[in-house]
Amino acid sequence: METLKYFFVIVLFFLLHATLTAQNVSPQFSELKGMEDRQGNTHLLYRIYTSQSNGPNFSGSNDIYNFIPGPSTDTIFLYDGYTCSIYTGWGATVSAYDIWNNDLSKYIFTGELVNCFEPYFVISRYDSNFVYGDGFTYINNIYISRQNDSLVFALPNLISNDGGFNWDTLQLEHPLVSVSQFDDAVYFSLDFTTSYTSAIFKSTDSGNTFTVVDTGGTEWNPKFYYDIDENHIYRTNTNNYPNRSIKRSANQGNAFTWQSIYSTNNNFYICLDESQSGAIYLADGKRIFYSSDFGTTFNLYKELDNRVVGIYKKPNSDKLYAATKYRIYEITDDTITVIKSLPIPGEILAYYPLAFGSKWIYDYLWVDWNMQSYSDIFFREVQAEEQKPNGKKYFKIKEKYVQMGFENTIYERIDSTEGRVYRYDENCPTSEQLIEDLVMEVGDSTFATRFGYCIEHGPTELLSEQYFNKWGIEGNKRNYNCLEFFTADYFLATDIGLDYFKLSDDNGDKSFNLKGMLKNGIVYGDTTLTDVENESELPKEFSLSQNYPNPFNPSTRISWQSPVSSWQTLKVYDVLGNEVATLVDEFRPAGSYEVEFKSAVGSLQLASGMYFYRLQVGSFVETKKMIIIK
């Protein structure tokens, strides 16, 4: 028992340390539970997790909120957060909670006081903070007896007989992992053997005696679920990590009655329908399964766009609630409705940075099946923004093979509320096709098709994600693979976008490797274009030259260069800031330009003195002075 207690403490310390040293995480849903109050209202208890890192300082939160779907009221339920510096830290976390008589105003929870160096386990009630505290007694769950609401268990080894004010140590042979909802004298405990496999024990006399009821798993914190028929019990189990399973007993968890009914390599979430015996909802990745026969068979119920992080089934209703990282859904047999959402983080949208004037230049290599190779330069350039007949605005993107002269225009948009990228195609059923789902996680697949068409096609899978540094731009790079009429592999990189892609079909392999980029007026890498018709090199940076001659009378010339295609304005102002002339106000491609300015033409008759000329191209602005002498 002592060995296992310190094992739990060590595991928690490393988990806490890993949490505190994590990189920045934008707000995302991390948990969803639910309950019905005594008036029949549904309460969705969800968490929002976020963390920040600034040098040696870390902070984060995983607060619990109470959302009532009908009136859409949303309030904080329990705070969970910490701040750590190099010398100290403060805050408190909530690891588990329970509620008396379905009344959210009467709760008890357990967690840790955070000093960022070692855990200190605490228990608090709604009316009294820190009714228990200990730096060595590990607590991972809390449970109020459904037969005697003065009896409270703090698992694995604490018990209170007065509603949680005073606590005693359970003198058990094995640490407690669950108490039956229907008989608080029935305990389930766990112990590890020397081979690090575990055995589940059952007691029917409040822990005085135990018998082994199942063996072979390695789950150190299994979750138990009790069917309302009071016979069927389900629990989570780990066989050989990451293989996880659900085991079921059809006879109150007794020996020789446990069998595996579901297995997966993913994290999964279970919810029983408390109004229907045998009904189980199980979320595995993006898919939600339903069983009406105690888990003997599971059938696909719904599939969401992204991985589920929690589910709750409303009793006596067809409503199921599910949360993904950025959305909470209300699901019925016929509908899937988003009832709450969080903004898609900027670091997610940064994988596809479409912006007016941006340009990506690739080295292109085609190797056919006869091993003949052909090279060229391929570029994509965002030239404008247009509204299409479907009422949506798209970026107009020019694509061109420089030497071969092949040219194409496509239209793309980013839906920042979904984290998805769409391409306009009037031949598609909805006038557009999905080409990227930026909210995907490693191992996910989607029917987004960057290189295919708006017809039935194979899935695109996100294979991996790793650190990336190119031209001083740091972030992550994602590797995708899709199977269409050909095979395609490609990479999306933070703040760069499409960094590399390769297409393989009956004509051979075609690869595109990003060699340079223009973004926000800044040149990265090699942006030279070798064009058989025009071998001039694009400017690599913005510049506004001094007018010549200066001083002048009656005319002078002003030259500048822009590395991006953009709307350009060149205006002249007097010393009071009044605009006196507009020399350029139009869209121009990247290049070098020069205009003549005359101080006296038509109605424009400027007196001697100092004037200013100002160039603006996108976010680039520069002003210089000139002098007229008469």
N, C-alpha and C positions, 0 to 999 in steps of 0.2 A: 504493500500500500504506500509506504513512504517513497519507494523508488518511483512508482507511478506518479505520485504527487509532484515530485521534482521534475519528472519528465514533462508533465503538463506545463510547469512553470518555464522550463527551458524552451519548449515549443512556442509558448506565448511570447516570450522575450524576443525570439527571432522573428516571429510574425510582426510584432510591434515595431521592431527595429526596421524590418523591410518596409513597413508602412511609412515610418517617419522619414526614411531616406528615399522615398519614391520621387519621381519627377513630377512636374506640374500636371495636374489632371483637372480639366474643366468640369463644371457641374454635370453630373450624370446620375440617373436613377440606379440604385444599387440593390434595392430590396423592395418587395411588395408583399404585404400581408393584408388581412381584412377581418372584419367582424360585423355582426349586426347588433345594434343597441336594443334596448327594451321597447323602443317605439317602432322597431322594424327598419330603421335607417341603416344603410350600408356605410361603413367607415373603412376607407382604404388607407392603410398605414404604410407609407412608403418612405424610403430614405433617399437623400441626395448626397452623393459623395463628391468631394473636391479636395485637392491638395495643392500646395504651393511650396516652391523651394527657392531660396535666395541665399546662395553661398552656404554658410553653416547653419542657416536658420530654416526651419521647416514649420509648416502649419497645415492643418486639414480639418475637415469636418465630415460627419456622416449623420446629420440631423434626421430625426424622424418627424414626419408631417402627418396630419389627419385631414384627408380629403373626403368630403361627402358628395358623391356624384350628382345627386338630384339638384340641390340648390347650388352646387359647385362651390361650397365653402371650403376654404383651405387654411389651416392654422398649424402652427408648430405644436408638436406633441412632446417630444423630448429632445433636448440639445445633446449633441455629441461632437466634441471638437477638442483640438489641442494646438499648442504653440510651443516650439522647441528652439532654444538658442544653443550656442556652443557651451554655455555654462549651466543652464537650467531649463526647465520647461513647466508648463502648467496646462490644465484642462482635464476633461473627463470623457470617457467613452461609455457607450451603452452596448453591452454584448447580448442581453436578453431582457425581456419584460413579460409581465402577465397582468391581467386585469380582473378585478372583482366584479362578478355579476354583470358582465357586459356594460359596465359603466366606466368610460374612459377617464373620468375625473378621479377614479380610485385605482391606482396602479402601484406596482412595485417593480423595481428593475435592479439589475446587477451590471457592473462594469468595472472599469479601472480608473483610478486617479492617475493622471499622466505626469511624471516628472522627467520623462524621456530617457531615463537610465535604468529603471527597474519598475515592474508593475506593482500596484497596490490595489488589491481587490476590495470592492465596496458593494454594499447593498443600500438602496434608498427606497423609501415609501413616498407616496404623494403628499403625506402630511409630516414627514420627518426625514431629513437628509442623513445619510451615513449611519443607519442603524447597525451596520456591521462594517468592519474594516480590518484587513490583514494582508501583509505583504507576502505570505507564503501559502495561504489556503486558496488554491485555484478554484474559480467559479466560472462555469461556462453556460449555465442555464438556470432559470428560476421557474417554479411551477406552483400554482395555488391548487390545493385539493378541491375537486368538484363535489366531494361529499362533506367536507368540513372546511369552511373558508378561513378558519383560524390556523389551519395546518398549511405551512409553506415549506417547500423544498428548494434549497440552493444546491444544484448539482455540481460536483459529484458527492459531497459528503456533509452537507449542513442541513439542519432541520429547525423549524420554529413552530411552536405550538400556540403563539399569541399573535398571529398575523404578521410576523416578520420583525417584531421589536427586539426579541431576544433569540439567540441562536445557540444550538448545541451541535456537537460533532456526532455524526452518525458513525457508530462503531460497526462498520460493515466489513465483511471479508473481501468484497470487491467493490470498486467505485460505482456509484449509481449513475445510470444513464437515462432512465425513464421510469415514471410512475404511471400506472394505468389510470385512464380517465374514469373508469367505471368502478374501481376498487383501489383506494389509496393504500391498501396493505399489500398490493401486488407491485413488486419492484422488478426491474430488469437492470442487471449490472454487467460489467465487462471486465475482463482481465486478459493480459497478454502472457503468452508463453515465452520461453527463452528463444524460440524461433521467430518471434515478432508476429505470430499469428494470434488471433484473439478468439475468445470463447464468450458466448452470451449465457448468463446465468439468470434464473428466475427464482423469486421468493414470493410466497403467498402469505407470509406471516411477518410483514414489515421488516424483513431483512434478518430475522433470527436464523433462518436456514436457507440455503441456496442449492439449486440443482442445475447442472449444465443442460441447456436446451438447444444450443447450436454452436458449431465450431467452424474455423477455417477462414474467417475474414480478417482484415487488418484495419478496419475502421476504428479510429480511436475516439470518435464522437458520433456514433450513429444516431439518426433521427428516427423516432417511432411515431406511427400514425395508427389511430384506433378507429375501426369502422363502428358505426352505430349499432350493428347487430351484436356487439360485445364479444364476438368470437374471432373475427378476422383482424390481424395485426400486420402492419407493414413496417419495414425498416430499411434504411440505406445500408449498403455494405460495399467494402472495397476488397476486390480479390487480388489482382496484381496491378498496382497503380500504373496507368490511369484508368484501368478497367473498373468501373463502378456498377453496382447492380441494386435492384430492389428485391428484397426477400419477403415472402408472405407466409404467415401461419394461419391456417384455417381453424385452429383449435387453441385460441387464447395464448399462443406463444409457447406451448408446451414442447417437450422434446420430440424429435423425429417428425415435426410438422412444418418445419421451415423449408421453403424451396424458392429458388430464384425465378422471378417472373419477368425481369427486364434487365438488360445489360447495355452499357454504353461507355464510351471514353470521354464523354462530356460531363460538365456539371449539369445537374437536372433539378427540377423543382416539382414537388408533389402537392396536390390539394385534394382532399376528400370532400364530397358533397355531403354535408351533415344532415341533409333531409332525405337522402337516398342511399340505402345500403348497397354496397358493391360498386358504387360510382367513384372512379378515380380519374383525375385530370393530371397529366404529366407533361411538363415542358422540357424538351430536349433540344438545345440549340434554338433554331427558329420555329421548330415544329411543336405543336401541342397535340397530344394524343388523349384519347378517351377510352375508358374501359367501363363497361356496365356489369361485368361478371367477376369482380374481385381481382382483376388483373390477369385473368386467364388469357384474354386477348386484348390487345391495344390497337385501336384504329385511329388513323390520322383524322383529327378534328379540324384544325386550322393551321395555316402556316403564315407567319408574320414576316416582315421585311428584314428583321434583325433578331439577334439572340435575345431570348427571354431571360429576365433576371428575377422574376417572381410571378406567381399566379394566385388568384383567390376566386373560389366559386361561391356565389350567393345562393344560400339555401332556398328551396321552394321557388326557384326561378330558373330561366334559361340563360341568365347572365353570368358570364365569366369575365374576370378582369385579369389583364396581363400587362407587365411592364417590360420594356426594353430599355436600353441606355438613355434614350431621349424621348420616349413616348409611353403613355399609359393608355391602354385600349379597353373599351367595353365591347365584349364579343357575345353575340347570340348565334343561334343556328344559321341565321340569314345575313347577319351584318357584322362588320368590324369597324368600330368608330373610335377615332382618337379623341379622348376626353381631357388629356393634359399632355403638354409637351414642354421640352426644354430647348433652348437655342442650340443649333449645331455649332460646336466649338470652332473657332478660327483655325486651330491647328489641323482640323479635319478638312475644312474647305481649302486649306493651303496646299493640299495635294493636287489641286487643279486650279491654278491662279490665272483665270481668264481676265484680261484687262485690255482696254483700248490701247493700241499702239504696241502691244507686246509681240515679240517675234522669236521663233525657235528655229535654229538652223542645224541640219543633220547631215552627217556623212552617210551616203546611201551606197549599199553594196548589194548587187544581185548576183548570186552564184546559181547557174542553172544545173540541171541534172547531168549535163555533159561536162561539168566542172569549168565552164566558161564563165568569166566574171565581168561585170559591168559596173562602173561607179558613176556617181553623180552627187550633186548637192540638192537636198530637199529642204524646203522651209514652209513653216506655217506662220502666218501673220494676221493679227486681229486688226481689221481695217475700219470697222464701223459697227454700229448697233442698229438693228432693224426690227420693226414689229411685223410679224407675219399674220396671215389671215386668221390664225387661231387665237389672236389677241395677245400673244406672248412675245416678249422681246428676246432677240438672240444676237449674239456676237457674230458678225460676218467675218469668216476666216478664209483667207486665201492660202491655198496649198499649191506648191509648184515644184517640179523637177527642173532645175535651172538649165542644164545642158540639153536635156531631151525636149524641154519646152512644154511638157504636159502640165496643164493647169486646171485647178478645180476650186470651186467655192462651196464651203459648207457653213452651216449655221448651228451654233451650240449655245446652250444657256445652263447656268447653275441654279438649281432650286435650293436656296440656303436654308429653307425650313425643313427640307428632307435630307439634305446632304447628298443630292443626286445630280448627275449631269445628263442633259437630254440633247439630242440632235434633231433638228427639224427635217422632216422628209414628208412632203405632201402625199407620197404614195403609201405612207403608213396609216393604219386605221385611225389613229388619234393625231395624225399629222406629225408625230415625233416618235423617236425611239430612245429608250434608256441606254446610255453608253457607259456610265460609271455609277456605282453605288459607293460613295466615299465612306459610309458608316460601317462597311463590312469589317469583320475581324478575321484574323488568320484562321484558316480552315473553313470559312464561309464560302458559299457559292451563290451566284445570282444569274439571272438570265439577261443581264446587261450585255450588250454586244457592241463593242467598239468597232470591230472590223466586219461585222456581219450585216444582215439586212433585217427589216422588220417583218420577219417570218419566223416560224418555229426554228429554234436553234439550240445548240448545246449550252451548258452552263459555263460561266467564267468563275474561276476559283482564285481566292487570294491565298497564295502559297506561303509567303513569309514576309517578315518586316524586320529591317535591321537599320543600324545607324548609318548615316550618309553625310558626306562632306564633299562638296564640289564647288570650286571657285570661292571658298570661304562661306558658302551657304551650308549651315548645319541643320540636320533634322533626321527624318527617317525616310527610307526607301521601301516601297512595296513591290513585290513580285507577283504578277498575275499570269494565269494560263487559261486560254479558252480554246475550245474545240468547236469549230464551225465546219465549213466545207474544206477548211484548212486548219492548221495549228498556229496559234498565235501566243507569243510570250511578250510581256511588256512590263515596264517599270514606271511607277509614279513616284516622284520625289518631292519632299516638302519645299514649297516656295519655288519650284521649278516646273512641275507638271510631268509631262511625258518625256522621260529621260532616255528611254531606249525601247525599241520594239522590233520584233522579228516575226515574219510571216513565212510559213512553209506550206507550199501546195504543189500541184503537179508541174508547175513551172520552175521549181527550185526554192531556194531560200533568199528572202529579201530582208536585210537588216538596216535599221535606221539608228544611228548613234549620235546623240546630241553633242555638238561641238561648240555651240555658242548661243547666246540668248540676249535679247534686249528686253528689259523689264523696268518699268517706272523710270525710263530715261537712262538707265544704267546698263553698260555693256558688260557681259560676262563671257569669258572664253573667246573663241575665234568666230567672228561674225562675217568673215569675208565670203563673198559670192563670186564664183568664177563663171561668168556668163559669156557664151560665145558671141552674143550680140552686144553686150556691154560689160567690159571687164573692169569697170570702175569699182572701187571699194567703198562700201558704205561708211559713213563717219562712225567712229567708235565712241564719241562723246558729244555732248552739247557744247556749242561755243557761239558767242556773239562777238564779232570783231569791232574794233574801233572804226568809226566812219572815216572815209578818206575822200578828199582832203578834209582836214579839220584844224583850224577854223576854215569856213568855206563861204563862198558867195559866187553864183546863186545856187549851186547844186553840190551834192555829195553822194557817195555810194555806201550802202550798209550791207554787209555780208554776214551770214551765219550758217551753221550746220546743225542738223538734227539726226540722231541715229534711229529715230522712230518715225513711223507714219502717224500723223496726228493732226488735229486742228491747230493751226498756227496763227498767231496774231502779232503784228509789229505796229506799234503806235508811237506817236510823238506827243510830248507834253511840254507845257511851259513851266517856269519855275514855281508857279502856284499850283501845279498839278492838274491844270486844265488840259484836256485832250485837244490838240490842234490839228492832227492828221492821222488817218489810218492808212498804212501802207500795205498791210497784208491782213486778211481775215478770212481764211479758207482752209480746207483740208489739203495737206500736202504729204506726199510720201517721204520717207527718209532720204536725206541728201543734203547737198550744199546749195545755198541760194544767195542772190545778191539783188538789191533793188536800188533805184536812183531816187533821191529825195530832192525836190526843188523847193526852195524857201518862198518863191514867188511864182505862182501859177494860178490863173483864174482869180477866184475870190480869196485865195490864200495869199496873204501878203504879210510875212513875218518880219518883225523888226529885229534889229541887231540885239544880240544878247545870248544867254545860255538856255539851252533846251535839253530835253532828255528823250531818248528812244528806248522803248521797253519791248522785249521779246518774251512771249509766253507760248510754250509747247507742252501741253499736258501739265504736269506738275512743275516743269522747269520754267523759271522766271529769271531774267537778268536785265538790268538797266544800265545804260551808259549815257554820258553827257556829251554834247556837241555845242559848238559856238558858231553863230552867224555873225559875220562882220560885213557891214555895208559902207 
